Amino acid sequence: MTGNINKVNEILEEFYKLFYKTEDMALKRGIKCLTHTELHLIEAIGEESLTMNELSDKIGITMGTATVAVSKLTEKGFIARIRSNTDRRKVFVSLTPKGSKALVYHNNYHKMIMSSITENIADKDLTHFIEIFELILGALKDKTDYFKPLTIVDFAVGDKVSIVEIKGTPIVQNFFAGHGIENFSVVEIMDSSSKDNFVIKSPTGEVVVLDILDAKNLIGIKAE
């Protein structure tokens, strides 16, 4: 069983390496100013108009990472940002005509490369591959929530959480740093006697009592 798992891992890793290598070559021939990450963000938006929260949730990245990527794509002319008229806190993103052209180019590339690499594979073998890979994909989707970054207040007492982002002002970030809490730190959720407070154990073993709003500045994933 272990041998099969290792082989599956090796095959998938090799496939992704080769696939992204060919995609990189296609980018250099077509849209030279985009990175893989930026192209996949354009793909995630598609023909929709999404809020920044919806976009970050859809591609499984933090709001901070999404904001940086969207800012760069806006500067390059691929994305337009529009603030909501009814809720000024919401910003909607959508593709510009230039972004739509990049999306069409990307989609056509995927159709071409998949058609090319499967043309000599029998239909029955492709059907079997699809069935097996759908099982793998379904199992991965079941794990999505496990890997999704959340504010630490969304975790349960006793959970150990690996911090992936610290929001807030420099003062707030310095406060957490003073307690040994930085990116990739692992904290433990403790029980709190007050609904207005949130208690965690820092990597140094210190028990830190936080205001709920301050606690929401810590974004993490469940640690193993």
C-alpha positions as CSV (number, residue, x, y, z in Angstrom):
1,M,0.0,0.0,0.0
2,T,2.8,2.4,1.0
3,G,4.6,1.7,-2.3
4,N,1.5,2.5,-4.3
5,I,0.9,5.8,-2.4
6,N,4.5,6.8,-3.1
7,K,4.2,5.9,-6.8
8,V,0.9,8.0,-7.1
9,N,2.7,10.9,-5.4
10,E,5.7,10.6,-7.8
11,I,3.5,10.4,-10.9
12,L,1.3,13.4,-9.8
13,E,4.4,15.5,-9.0
14,E,6.1,14.6,-12.3
15,F,2.8,15.4,-14.2
16,Y,2.5,18.8,-12.5
17,K,6.1,19.7,-13.2
18,L,5.8,18.8,-16.9
19,F,2.4,20.4,-17.3
20,Y,3.5,23.7,-15.7
21,K,6.7,23.6,-17.8
22,T,4.7,23.4,-21.0
23,E,2.3,26.0,-19.7
24,D,5.2,28.3,-19.0
25,M,6.4,27.8,-22.6
26,A,2.9,28.7,-23.9
27,L,2.9,31.8,-21.7
28,K,6.2,33.0,-23.1
29,R,4.8,32.6,-26.6
30,G,1.5,34.3,-25.9
31,I,1.1,36.4,-22.7
32,K,4.6,37.1,-21.5
33,C,3.7,39.5,-18.7
34,L,1.7,37.0,-16.6
35,T,2.8,34.4,-14.1
36,H,1.2,31.1,-13.5
37,T,-0.4,32.3,-10.3
38,E,-1.8,35.4,-12.0
39,L,-3.2,33.4,-14.9
40,H,-4.9,31.0,-12.5
41,L,-6.4,33.9,-10.6
42,I,-7.8,35.2,-13.9
43,E,-9.2,31.7,-14.5
44,A,-10.9,31.8,-11.1
45,I,-12.7,35.1,-11.8
46,G,-13.7,33.9,-15.3
47,E,-16.8,35.8,-16.5
48,E,-18.0,36.5,-13.0
49,S,-17.9,39.6,-10.8
50,L,-16.6,38.5,-7.4
51,T,-16.0,40.2,-4.1
52,M,-12.5,40.0,-2.8
53,N,-13.7,37.6,-0.1
54,E,-15.4,35.4,-2.6
55,L,-12.3,35.3,-4.8
56,S,-9.9,34.5,-1.9
57,D,-12.3,31.7,-0.7
58,K,-12.7,30.3,-4.2
59,I,-8.9,29.8,-4.8
60,G,-8.1,29.1,-1.1
61,I,-5.7,31.9,-0.3
62,T,-5.8,34.6,2.3
63,M,-7.3,38.0,1.7
64,G,-3.9,39.6,1.9
65,T,-2.4,37.4,-0.8
66,A,-5.5,37.9,-3.0
67,T,-5.2,41.7,-2.6
68,V,-1.6,41.8,-3.6
69,A,-2.2,39.6,-6.7
70,V,-5.3,41.6,-7.7
71,S,-3.4,44.9,-7.4
72,K,-0.7,43.6,-9.7
73,L,-3.2,42.4,-12.3
74,T,-5.1,45.7,-12.1
75,E,-1.9,47.6,-12.8
76,K,-1.3,45.3,-15.8
77,G,-4.8,46.0,-17.1
78,F,-6.2,42.5,-16.7
79,I,-8.6,43.1,-13.8
80,A,-11.0,46.0,-12.9
81,R,-12.0,46.8,-9.3
82,I,-15.3,48.4,-8.5
83,R,-16.5,49.4,-5.0
84,S,-20.1,48.5,-4.2
85,N,-22.6,51.3,-4.2
86,T,-24.6,49.8,-1.4
87,D,-21.7,48.6,0.9
88,R,-18.5,50.6,0.5
89,R,-16.6,47.9,2.3
90,K,-17.1,45.5,-0.6
91,V,-14.9,45.6,-3.7
92,F,-15.9,43.6,-6.7
93,V,-13.3,42.3,-9.2
94,S,-14.0,41.3,-12.8
95,L,-11.9,40.8,-16.0
96,T,-11.3,43.6,-18.4
97,P,-11.4,42.9,-22.2
98,K,-7.7,42.3,-21.9
99,G,-8.3,39.8,-19.1
100,S,-11.0,38.0,-21.1
101,K,-8.6,37.6,-24.0
102,A,-6.0,36.0,-21.6
103,L,-8.7,33.7,-20.3
104,V,-9.6,32.5,-23.8
105,Y,-5.9,32.0,-24.6
106,H,-5.5,29.9,-21.4
107,N,-8.6,27.8,-22.0
108,N,-7.6,27.1,-25.6
109,Y,-4.1,26.0,-24.4
110,H,-5.6,23.5,-21.9
111,K,-7.9,22.1,-24.6
112,M,-5.0,21.8,-27.0
113,I,-2.6,20.2,-24.6
114,M,-5.1,17.7,-23.1
115,S,-6.2,16.7,-26.6
116,S,-2.6,16.2,-27.7
117,I,-1.5,14.1,-24.7
118,T,-4.6,11.8,-24.8
119,E,-4.9,11.2,-28.5
120,N,-3.2,7.8,-28.5
121,I,-5.0,6.5,-25.3
122,A,-7.9,4.2,-25.8
123,D,-11.4,5.4,-24.7
124,K,-11.8,2.6,-22.2
125,D,-8.5,3.5,-20.6
126,L,-9.4,7.2,-20.4
127,T,-12.8,6.2,-18.9
128,H,-11.0,4.1,-16.3
129,F,-8.6,6.9,-15.5
130,I,-11.5,9.4,-15.1
131,E,-13.3,7.1,-12.7
132,I,-10.2,6.6,-10.5
133,F,-9.2,10.3,-10.6
134,E,-12.7,11.4,-9.7
135,L,-12.4,9.2,-6.6
136,I,-9.0,10.9,-5.7
137,L,-10.5,14.4,-6.5
138,G,-13.5,13.7,-4.3
139,A,-11.3,12.6,-1.4
140,L,-9.2,15.8,-1.8
141,K,-12.4,18.0,-1.8
142,D,-13.4,16.4,1.5
143,K,-10.1,17.6,3.0
144,T,-10.5,21.2,1.7
145,D,-12.0,22.5,4.9
146,Y,-9.2,21.0,6.9
147,F,-6.6,23.0,4.9
148,K,-8.7,26.2,4.6
149,P,-7.2,29.2,6.5
150,L,-9.6,30.5,9.2
151,T,-9.5,33.0,12.0
152,I,-8.4,31.3,15.2
153,V,-11.8,32.0,16.8
154,D,-13.3,29.5,14.4
155,F,-11.3,26.6,15.9
156,A,-12.3,24.5,18.9
157,V,-10.8,24.4,22.4
158,G,-7.8,22.0,22.3
159,D,-7.1,22.6,18.6
160,K,-3.5,23.4,17.7
161,V,-3.3,26.0,14.9
162,S,-0.5,27.0,12.6
163,I,-0.6,30.7,12.0
164,V,-0.3,31.6,8.3
165,E,-1.2,35.4,8.4
166,I,-1.3,38.1,11.1
167,K,-3.5,41.0,10.2
168,G,-3.9,44.4,11.9
169,T,-1.7,47.4,12.4
170,P,2.0,47.2,13.1
171,I,1.1,47.8,16.8
172,V,-1.1,44.7,16.8
173,Q,1.5,42.6,14.9
174,N,4.2,43.8,17.4
175,F,1.9,42.7,20.3
176,F,1.7,39.2,18.9
177,A,5.4,39.1,18.2
178,G,6.1,40.1,21.8
179,H,4.3,36.9,22.8
180,G,6.3,34.8,20.4
181,I,3.4,34.6,17.9
182,E,4.6,35.0,14.3
183,N,3.9,33.4,10.9
184,F,4.2,29.6,11.1
185,S,4.0,29.7,14.9
186,V,1.7,27.0,16.4
187,V,-0.7,28.1,19.1
188,E,-3.2,26.0,21.1
189,I,-6.8,27.1,21.7
190,M,-7.6,27.3,25.4
191,D,-10.9,27.5,27.2
192,S,-12.2,30.9,28.1
193,S,-14.5,31.9,30.9
194,S,-15.7,35.0,29.0
195,K,-17.4,35.2,25.6
196,D,-15.6,38.6,25.0
197,N,-12.2,37.0,25.4
198,F,-10.3,34.4,23.5
199,V,-7.5,32.4,25.1
200,I,-4.5,30.8,23.4
201,K,-1.2,29.2,24.5
202,S,1.7,30.7,22.7
203,P,4.7,28.7,21.3
204,T,6.6,29.7,24.5
205,G,3.9,28.2,26.7
206,E,2.5,31.5,27.8
207,V,-1.3,31.7,28.1
208,V,-2.4,34.9,26.3
209,V,-5.9,36.4,26.8
210,L,-7.1,38.3,23.8
211,D,-10.0,40.5,23.0
212,I,-12.2,38.7,20.4
213,L,-11.5,41.4,17.8
214,D,-7.8,41.2,18.3
215,A,-7.9,37.4,18.1
216,K,-9.6,37.6,14.6
217,N,-6.3,39.1,13.3
218,L,-4.7,35.6,13.6
219,I,-5.4,33.4,10.5
220,G,-4.3,29.8,10.6
221,I,-4.8,26.2,9.6
222,K,-5.2,23.2,11.8
223,A,-1.8,21.8,12.7
224,E,-1.1,18.1,12.6
